[in-house]
């Protein structure tokens, strides 16, 4: 007998318990968001970024999971490349995150929120003079 509630992160089979941790879900969402061309990186705040660099730990910063009344909602904070169409990129991130998480986990997401935290500034060579 298999019990599997699509909103539940764990299920019981004849062989035992299968549980999907938030870290696994976050890692899937992180990877799916960063696969979209135009996403420079995921956000998550300066303090968290510095802490992760010091600890040399890869994480799923920029991804938050909320479980409310059996519904799973993911928020993804992104930094986009300069010059891209932000609404199009946000839509693509939403679709890719939802598809990847649902396909890999069997869970159903109620929402995928995308927060654009910033724009990656283009690098300007200081040694190149601008034409007057």
Rosetta constraint file for C-alpha pairs under 8 A:
AtomPair CA 1 CA 13 HARMONIC 6.14 0.50
AtomPair CA 1 CA 14 HARMONIC 5.91 0.50
AtomPair CA 2 CA 11 HARMONIC 7.47 0.50
AtomPair CA 2 CA 12 HARMONIC 6.08 0.50
AtomPair CA 2 CA 13 HARMONIC 4.67 0.50
AtomPair CA 2 CA 14 HARMONIC 6.77 0.50
AtomPair CA 3 CA 11 HARMONIC 5.77 0.50
AtomPair CA 3 CA 12 HARMONIC 5.64 0.50
AtomPair CA 3 CA 13 HARMONIC 6.66 0.50
AtomPair CA 4 CA 8 HARMONIC 7.34 0.50
AtomPair CA 4 CA 10 HARMONIC 7.49 0.50
AtomPair CA 4 CA 11 HARMONIC 5.11 0.50
AtomPair CA 4 CA 12 HARMONIC 7.19 0.50
AtomPair CA 5 CA 11 HARMONIC 7.25 0.50
AtomPair CA 6 CA 106 HARMONIC 6.46 0.50
AtomPair CA 6 CA 107 HARMONIC 4.91 0.50
AtomPair CA 6 CA 108 HARMONIC 5.89 0.50
AtomPair CA 7 CA 70 HARMONIC 5.61 0.50
AtomPair CA 7 CA 71 HARMONIC 6.04 0.50
AtomPair CA 7 CA 72 HARMONIC 6.89 0.50
AtomPair CA 7 CA 107 HARMONIC 5.75 0.50
AtomPair CA 7 CA 108 HARMONIC 6.02 0.50
AtomPair CA 7 CA 109 HARMONIC 7.87 0.50
AtomPair CA 8 CA 70 HARMONIC 6.95 0.50
AtomPair CA 8 CA 107 HARMONIC 7.18 0.50
AtomPair CA 9 CA 19 HARMONIC 5.80 0.50
AtomPair CA 9 CA 20 HARMONIC 5.32 0.50
AtomPair CA 9 CA 21 HARMONIC 7.34 0.50
AtomPair CA 9 CA 107 HARMONIC 7.17 0.50
AtomPair CA 10 CA 17 HARMONIC 6.99 0.50
AtomPair CA 10 CA 18 HARMONIC 5.44 0.50
AtomPair CA 10 CA 19 HARMONIC 4.11 0.50
AtomPair CA 10 CA 20 HARMONIC 6.17 0.50
AtomPair CA 11 CA 17 HARMONIC 5.85 0.50
AtomPair CA 11 CA 18 HARMONIC 5.30 0.50
AtomPair CA 11 CA 19 HARMONIC 6.51 0.50
AtomPair CA 12 CA 16 HARMONIC 5.65 0.50
AtomPair CA 12 CA 17 HARMONIC 4.53 0.50
AtomPair CA 12 CA 18 HARMONIC 6.22 0.50
AtomPair CA 13 CA 17 HARMONIC 6.23 0.50
AtomPair CA 13 CA 18 HARMONIC 7.59 0.50
AtomPair CA 20 CA 24 HARMONIC 6.56 0.50
AtomPair CA 20 CA 25 HARMONIC 7.25 0.50
AtomPair CA 20 CA 105 HARMONIC 7.49 0.50
AtomPair CA 21 CA 25 HARMONIC 6.63 0.50
AtomPair CA 22 CA 26 HARMONIC 5.92 0.50
AtomPair CA 22 CA 65 HARMONIC 7.07 0.50
AtomPair CA 23 CA 27 HARMONIC 6.05 0.50
AtomPair CA 23 CA 60 HARMONIC 7.51 0.50
AtomPair CA 24 CA 28 HARMONIC 6.36 0.50
AtomPair CA 25 CA 29 HARMONIC 6.28 0.50
AtomPair CA 25 CA 101 HARMONIC 6.60 0.50
AtomPair CA 25 CA 105 HARMONIC 7.79 0.50
AtomPair CA 26 CA 30 HARMONIC 5.96 0.50
AtomPair CA 26 CA 60 HARMONIC 5.63 0.50
AtomPair CA 26 CA 63 HARMONIC 5.92 0.50
AtomPair CA 26 CA 64 HARMONIC 7.18 0.50
AtomPair CA 26 CA 65 HARMONIC 7.34 0.50
AtomPair CA 27 CA 31 HARMONIC 6.16 0.50
AtomPair CA 27 CA 59 HARMONIC 7.33 0.50
AtomPair CA 27 CA 60 HARMONIC 5.37 0.50
AtomPair CA 28 CA 32 HARMONIC 6.12 0.50
AtomPair CA 28 CA 97 HARMONIC 7.63 0.50
AtomPair CA 28 CA 100 HARMONIC 6.80 0.50
AtomPair CA 28 CA 101 HARMONIC 6.11 0.50
AtomPair CA 29 CA 33 HARMONIC 6.08 0.50
AtomPair CA 29 CA 63 HARMONIC 7.05 0.50
AtomPair CA 29 CA 76 HARMONIC 7.85 0.50
AtomPair CA 29 CA 97 HARMONIC 5.14 0.50
AtomPair CA 29 CA 98 HARMONIC 7.91 0.50
AtomPair CA 29 CA 100 HARMONIC 7.14 0.50
AtomPair CA 29 CA 101 HARMONIC 6.39 0.50
AtomPair CA 30 CA 34 HARMONIC 6.24 0.50
AtomPair CA 30 CA 42 HARMONIC 7.55 0.50
AtomPair CA 30 CA 60 HARMONIC 5.57 0.50
AtomPair CA 30 CA 61 HARMONIC 7.68 0.50
AtomPair CA 30 CA 62 HARMONIC 7.57 0.50
AtomPair CA 30 CA 63 HARMONIC 6.55 0.50
AtomPair CA 30 CA 76 HARMONIC 7.85 0.50
AtomPair CA 30 CA 97 HARMONIC 7.94 0.50
AtomPair CA 31 CA 35 HARMONIC 6.23 0.50
AtomPair CA 32 CA 36 HARMONIC 7.28 0.50
AtomPair CA 32 CA 93 HARMONIC 7.33 0.50
AtomPair CA 32 CA 96 HARMONIC 5.73 0.50
AtomPair CA 32 CA 97 HARMONIC 5.17 0.50
AtomPair CA 32 CA 100 HARMONIC 6.46 0.50
AtomPair CA 33 CA 39 HARMONIC 7.40 0.50
AtomPair CA 33 CA 42 HARMONIC 7.86 0.50
AtomPair CA 33 CA 76 HARMONIC 7.76 0.50
AtomPair CA 33 CA 93 HARMONIC 5.18 0.50
AtomPair CA 33 CA 94 HARMONIC 7.91 0.50
AtomPair CA 33 CA 96 HARMONIC 6.73 0.50
AtomPair CA 33 CA 97 HARMONIC 6.03 0.50
AtomPair CA 34 CA 39 HARMONIC 5.95 0.50
AtomPair CA 34 CA 40 HARMONIC 7.48 0.50
AtomPair CA 34 CA 41 HARMONIC 6.39 0.50
AtomPair CA 34 CA 42 HARMONIC 7.21 0.50
AtomPair CA 35 CA 39 HARMONIC 7.71 0.50
AtomPair CA 36 CA 89 HARMONIC 7.31 0.50
AtomPair CA 36 CA 92 HARMONIC 6.92 0.50
AtomPair CA 36 CA 93 HARMONIC 6.45 0.50
AtomPair CA 36 CA 96 HARMONIC 7.98 0.50
AtomPair CA 37 CA 89 HARMONIC 7.82 0.50
AtomPair CA 38 CA 80 HARMONIC 5.68 0.50
AtomPair CA 38 CA 81 HARMONIC 5.19 0.50
AtomPair CA 38 CA 84 HARMONIC 6.44 0.50
AtomPair CA 38 CA 89 HARMONIC 6.66 0.50
AtomPair CA 39 CA 78 HARMONIC 6.65 0.50
AtomPair CA 39 CA 79 HARMONIC 6.08 0.50
AtomPair CA 39 CA 80 HARMONIC 4.52 0.50
AtomPair CA 39 CA 81 HARMONIC 6.02 0.50
AtomPair CA 39 CA 89 HARMONIC 7.42 0.50
AtomPair CA 40 CA 78 HARMONIC 7.60 0.50
AtomPair CA 40 CA 79 HARMONIC 5.53 0.50
AtomPair CA 40 CA 80 HARMONIC 5.04 0.50
AtomPair CA 40 CA 81 HARMONIC 5.37 0.50
AtomPair CA 40 CA 120 HARMONIC 6.61 0.50
AtomPair CA 41 CA 78 HARMONIC 6.07 0.50
AtomPair CA 41 CA 79 HARMONIC 5.37 0.50
AtomPair CA 41 CA 80 HARMONIC 7.08 0.50
AtomPair CA 42 CA 61 HARMONIC 6.76 0.50
AtomPair CA 42 CA 62 HARMONIC 5.18 0.50
AtomPair CA 42 CA 63 HARMONIC 8.00 0.50
AtomPair CA 42 CA 76 HARMONIC 7.50 0.50
AtomPair CA 42 CA 77 HARMONIC 5.69 0.50
AtomPair CA 42 CA 78 HARMONIC 4.24 0.50
AtomPair CA 42 CA 79 HARMONIC 5.70 0.50
AtomPair CA 43 CA 61 HARMONIC 6.62 0.50
AtomPair CA 43 CA 62 HARMONIC 4.63 0.50
AtomPair CA 43 CA 77 HARMONIC 5.01 0.50
AtomPair CA 43 CA 78 HARMONIC 5.07 0.50
AtomPair CA 43 CA 79 HARMONIC 6.05 0.50
AtomPair CA 43 CA 117 HARMONIC 6.49 0.50
AtomPair CA 44 CA 48 HARMONIC 6.40 0.50
AtomPair CA 44 CA 49 HARMONIC 6.92 0.50
AtomPair CA 44 CA 61 HARMONIC 5.34 0.50
AtomPair CA 44 CA 62 HARMONIC 4.20 0.50
AtomPair CA 44 CA 63 HARMONIC 7.60 0.50
AtomPair CA 44 CA 77 HARMONIC 6.51 0.50
AtomPair CA 45 CA 49 HARMONIC 6.34 0.50
AtomPair CA 45 CA 62 HARMONIC 7.93 0.50
AtomPair CA 46 CA 50 HARMONIC 6.15 0.50
AtomPair CA 47 CA 51 HARMONIC 6.15 0.50
AtomPair CA 48 CA 52 HARMONIC 6.17 0.50
AtomPair CA 48 CA 61 HARMONIC 7.60 0.50
AtomPair CA 49 CA 53 HARMONIC 6.30 0.50
AtomPair CA 49 CA 61 HARMONIC 7.72 0.50
AtomPair CA 50 CA 54 HARMONIC 6.20 0.50
AtomPair CA 51 CA 55 HARMONIC 6.14 0.50
AtomPair CA 52 CA 56 HARMONIC 5.70 0.50
AtomPair CA 52 CA 57 HARMONIC 5.38 0.50
AtomPair CA 52 CA 58 HARMONIC 6.97 0.50
AtomPair CA 52 CA 59 HARMONIC 7.58 0.50
AtomPair CA 53 CA 57 HARMONIC 6.75 0.50
AtomPair CA 62 CA 75 HARMONIC 7.82 0.50
AtomPair CA 62 CA 76 HARMONIC 5.52 0.50
AtomPair CA 62 CA 77 HARMONIC 4.79 0.50
AtomPair CA 62 CA 78 HARMONIC 6.91 0.50
AtomPair CA 63 CA 74 HARMONIC 6.92 0.50
AtomPair CA 63 CA 75 HARMONIC 5.68 0.50
AtomPair CA 63 CA 76 HARMONIC 4.64 0.50
AtomPair CA 63 CA 77 HARMONIC 6.52 0.50
AtomPair CA 64 CA 74 HARMONIC 5.64 0.50
AtomPair CA 64 CA 75 HARMONIC 5.09 0.50
AtomPair CA 64 CA 76 HARMONIC 6.58 0.50
AtomPair CA 65 CA 72 HARMONIC 7.00 0.50
AtomPair CA 65 CA 73 HARMONIC 5.87 0.50
AtomPair CA 65 CA 74 HARMONIC 4.66 0.50
AtomPair CA 65 CA 75 HARMONIC 6.54 0.50
AtomPair CA 66 CA 72 HARMONIC 5.84 0.50
AtomPair CA 66 CA 73 HARMONIC 5.14 0.50
AtomPair CA 66 CA 74 HARMONIC 6.29 0.50
AtomPair CA 67 CA 71 HARMONIC 5.56 0.50
AtomPair CA 67 CA 72 HARMONIC 4.73 0.50
AtomPair CA 67 CA 73 HARMONIC 6.38 0.50
AtomPair CA 68 CA 72 HARMONIC 6.68 0.50
AtomPair CA 68 CA 73 HARMONIC 7.99 0.50
AtomPair CA 71 CA 108 HARMONIC 7.97 0.50
AtomPair CA 71 CA 109 HARMONIC 6.86 0.50
AtomPair CA 71 CA 110 HARMONIC 5.84 0.50
AtomPair CA 72 CA 108 HARMONIC 7.18 0.50
AtomPair CA 72 CA 109 HARMONIC 5.09 0.50
AtomPair CA 72 CA 110 HARMONIC 5.67 0.50
AtomPair CA 72 CA 111 HARMONIC 7.17 0.50
AtomPair CA 73 CA 109 HARMONIC 5.86 0.50
AtomPair CA 73 CA 110 HARMONIC 5.59 0.50
AtomPair CA 73 CA 111 HARMONIC 4.81 0.50
AtomPair CA 73 CA 112 HARMONIC 5.95 0.50
AtomPair CA 73 CA 113 HARMONIC 7.71 0.50
AtomPair CA 74 CA 109 HARMONIC 7.54 0.50
AtomPair CA 74 CA 111 HARMONIC 6.33 0.50
AtomPair CA 74 CA 112 HARMONIC 4.88 0.50
AtomPair CA 74 CA 113 HARMONIC 6.20 0.50
AtomPair CA 75 CA 112 HARMONIC 5.75 0.50
AtomPair CA 75 CA 113 HARMONIC 4.54 0.50
AtomPair CA 75 CA 114 HARMONIC 5.86 0.50
AtomPair CA 75 CA 115 HARMONIC 7.29 0.50
AtomPair CA 76 CA 112 HARMONIC 7.41 0.50
AtomPair CA 76 CA 113 HARMONIC 6.14 0.50
AtomPair CA 76 CA 114 HARMONIC 4.92 0.50
AtomPair CA 76 CA 115 HARMONIC 6.12 0.50
AtomPair CA 77 CA 114 HARMONIC 5.86 0.50
AtomPair CA 77 CA 115 HARMONIC 4.57 0.50
AtomPair CA 77 CA 116 HARMONIC 5.82 0.50
AtomPair CA 77 CA 117 HARMONIC 6.16 0.50
AtomPair CA 78 CA 114 HARMONIC 7.23 0.50
AtomPair CA 78 CA 115 HARMONIC 6.19 0.50
AtomPair CA 78 CA 116 HARMONIC 5.03 0.50
AtomPair CA 78 CA 117 HARMONIC 5.78 0.50
AtomPair CA 78 CA 118 HARMONIC 7.20 0.50
AtomPair CA 79 CA 116 HARMONIC 5.99 0.50
AtomPair CA 79 CA 117 HARMONIC 5.63 0.50
AtomPair CA 79 CA 118 HARMONIC 4.83 0.50
AtomPair CA 79 CA 119 HARMONIC 5.41 0.50
AtomPair CA 79 CA 120 HARMONIC 6.30 0.50
AtomPair CA 80 CA 84 HARMONIC 7.49 0.50
AtomPair CA 80 CA 86 HARMONIC 7.41 0.50
AtomPair CA 80 CA 116 HARMONIC 7.22 0.50
AtomPair CA 80 CA 118 HARMONIC 6.46 0.50
AtomPair CA 80 CA 119 HARMONIC 4.89 0.50
AtomPair CA 80 CA 120 HARMONIC 5.83 0.50
AtomPair CA 81 CA 119 HARMONIC 5.73 0.50
AtomPair CA 81 CA 120 HARMONIC 4.92 0.50
AtomPair CA 81 CA 121 HARMONIC 7.31 0.50
AtomPair CA 82 CA 119 HARMONIC 5.68 0.50
AtomPair CA 82 CA 120 HARMONIC 5.59 0.50
AtomPair CA 82 CA 121 HARMONIC 5.99 0.50
AtomPair CA 82 CA 122 HARMONIC 6.49 0.50
AtomPair CA 84 CA 89 HARMONIC 7.72 0.50
AtomPair CA 85 CA 89 HARMONIC 6.31 0.50
AtomPair CA 86 CA 90 HARMONIC 6.06 0.50
AtomPair CA 87 CA 91 HARMONIC 6.18 0.50
AtomPair CA 88 CA 92 HARMONIC 6.25 0.50
AtomPair CA 89 CA 93 HARMONIC 6.15 0.50
AtomPair CA 90 CA 94 HARMONIC 6.21 0.50
AtomPair CA 90 CA 114 HARMONIC 6.13 0.50
AtomPair CA 90 CA 116 HARMONIC 7.85 0.50
AtomPair CA 91 CA 95 HARMONIC 6.26 0.50
AtomPair CA 92 CA 96 HARMONIC 6.00 0.50
AtomPair CA 93 CA 97 HARMONIC 5.93 0.50
AtomPair CA 93 CA 114 HARMONIC 7.40 0.50
AtomPair CA 94 CA 98 HARMONIC 6.09 0.50
AtomPair CA 94 CA 112 HARMONIC 5.64 0.50
AtomPair CA 94 CA 113 HARMONIC 6.98 0.50
AtomPair CA 94 CA 114 HARMONIC 6.72 0.50
AtomPair CA 95 CA 99 HARMONIC 6.03 0.50
AtomPair CA 96 CA 100 HARMONIC 5.97 0.50
AtomPair CA 97 CA 101 HARMONIC 6.02 0.50
AtomPair CA 97 CA 112 HARMONIC 7.43 0.50
AtomPair CA 98 CA 102 HARMONIC 6.01 0.50
AtomPair CA 98 CA 109 HARMONIC 6.63 0.50
AtomPair CA 98 CA 112 HARMONIC 6.66 0.50
AtomPair CA 99 CA 103 HARMONIC 5.88 0.50
AtomPair CA 100 CA 104 HARMONIC 5.99 0.50
AtomPair CA 101 CA 105 HARMONIC 5.82 0.50
AtomPair CA 101 CA 106 HARMONIC 7.59 0.50
AtomPair CA 101 CA 107 HARMONIC 7.14 0.50
AtomPair CA 102 CA 106 HARMONIC 5.02 0.50
AtomPair CA 102 CA 107 HARMONIC 5.05 0.50
AtomPair CA 102 CA 108 HARMONIC 5.68 0.50
AtomPair CA 102 CA 109 HARMONIC 7.02 0.50
AtomPair CA 103 CA 107 HARMONIC 7.85 0.50
